[in-house]
Amino acid sequence: MSRFWSDLVKNLTPYVPGEQPKVDNLIKLNTNENPYAPSPKVLQAIAAANGERLKLYPDPNALELKQAIAEYYGVEVNQVFVGNGSDEVLAHAFQGLLKHSKPLLYPDISYSFYPTYCKLYGINQEMIPLRADFSIDVEDFIRPNGGIIFPNPNAPTGKLLALKDIEKLLKKNTGSVVVVDEAYIDFGGETAIKLVNKYDNLLVTQSFSKSRSLAGLRVGCAVGHPVLIEALERVKNSFNSYPMDLLAIKGGVAALQDKDYFNKTCQAIIDTRKTTTEGLEALGFEVVASAANFVFAKHPDKDAAAIFQALREHAIVVRYFNKPRINQHLRITIGTDAEMQALLDALAKILPTV
Ligand SMILES: *Cc1c(COP(=O)(O)O)cnc(C)c1O
């Protein structure tokens, strides 16, 4: 704390991302990165752009990327917003669409960046408890609100809410914006982008960090009614004219074009998720059915924090949240088959000792 800090800064609770340890031969299963490299076409597109052109500013509107996203999802360009990772897109949505006098609603077990944005922007918030099995009951969200947000599939549970339930919510909640954060949708869900032409209060955000192996490039987007998109543009153009650098624009476009590579790597993760779930269950874990690139697992007789520590000693990092209701769970990112086998082997050794 310093006397030079503003009152706002003194009162912030910054988000703490999963660690990026600098350890050799570490098996990193803690931040839901993709174990597979980006498409070779992405790397070619970035290499081709990475020359003298970098002396110039990029297109402030990132039109090429917006057009590629619009074409991919069958929407108009003015229904697409792009940002420096979906975290930035979400931040603009919090400030531009979800800040009202009534509280913003989100699940009690959910992405921990949401309360951080509420603090930063002074947004009233109300957490809605998930059911005991971690599912969302949309009826619980039918109450006075200034906006609703949830990840689908949810993080850190991996649980998917069916599109028909999202539609049920949209039918009943017409007075505020509903943001569906689809960071993990490509690993087993159906995108709510299908509904944006039917509901003018639906905003869907997506990320290129997980299913397109581009966490390091920082590309995210939102799709919704042009009036919602305009709100995001107004915030963006009052904050940073060039959030998308040239490499992110070119790499993002190439990632959308290489559908074969995308389908192949997503399917590999889905297959590995199945074998990992079976392996964990064979070791006695209870595993939440996941539609994401991670699983959320609990051992009925072993302490999650102790397992987490013991795995670290085997150079395997997973994510542990010391929070109510989930402090006996571990969130484990799906890596390659070899990485997941190493995890299962380490757990078999560890479990009798913790
Ligand atoms: C990873 C994640 C994001 C952020 O993704 P970026 O595009 O890398 O900023 C947003 N929401 C959820 C739920 C996530 O897990």
The ligand as an SDF file (V2000), in Angstrom:
LIG
                    3D

 15 15  0  0  0  0  0  0  0  0999 V2000
   -9.6290  -19.0010  -19.9920 C   0  0  0  0  0  0  0  0  0  0  0  0
  -10.9420  -18.3400  -19.7380 C   0  0  0  0  0  0  0  0  0  0  0  0
  -11.2190  -17.0700  -20.2490 C   0  0  0  0  0  0  0  0  0  0  0  0
  -10.1650  -16.1690  -20.8140 C   0  0  0  0  0  0  0  0  0  0  0  0
   -9.6130  -16.5330  -21.9650 O   0  0  0  0  0  0  0  0  0  0  0  0
   -8.5890  -15.5870  -22.7320 P   0  0  0  0  0  0  0  0  0  0  0  0
   -9.1650  -15.5400  -24.1010 O   0  0  0  0  0  0  0  0  0  0  0  0
   -7.2800  -16.2930  -22.6640 O   0  0  0  0  0  0  0  0  0  0  0  0
   -8.5420  -14.2330  -22.0840 O   0  0  0  0  0  0  0  0  0  0  0  0
  -12.4970  -16.5600  -20.0810 C   0  0  0  0  0  0  0  0  0  0  0  0
  -13.4480  -17.2500  -19.4180 N   0  0  0  0  0  0  0  0  0  0  0  0
  -13.2020  -18.4450  -18.8820 C   0  0  0  0  0  0  0  0  0  0  0  0
  -14.2790  -19.1560  -18.1540 C   0  0  0  0  0  0  0  0  0  0  0  0
  -11.9370  -19.0210  -19.0200 C   0  0  0  0  0  0  0  0  0  0  0  0
  -11.6790  -20.1920  -18.4410 O   0  0  0  0  0  0  0  0  0  0  0  0
  1  2  1  0
  2  3  1  0
  2 14  2  0
  3  4  1  0
  3 10  2  0
  4  5  1  0
  5  6  1  0
  6  7  2  0
  6  8  1  0
  6  9  1  0
 10 11  1  0
 11 12  2  0
 12 13  1  0
 12 14  1  0
 14 15  1  0
M  END
$$$$
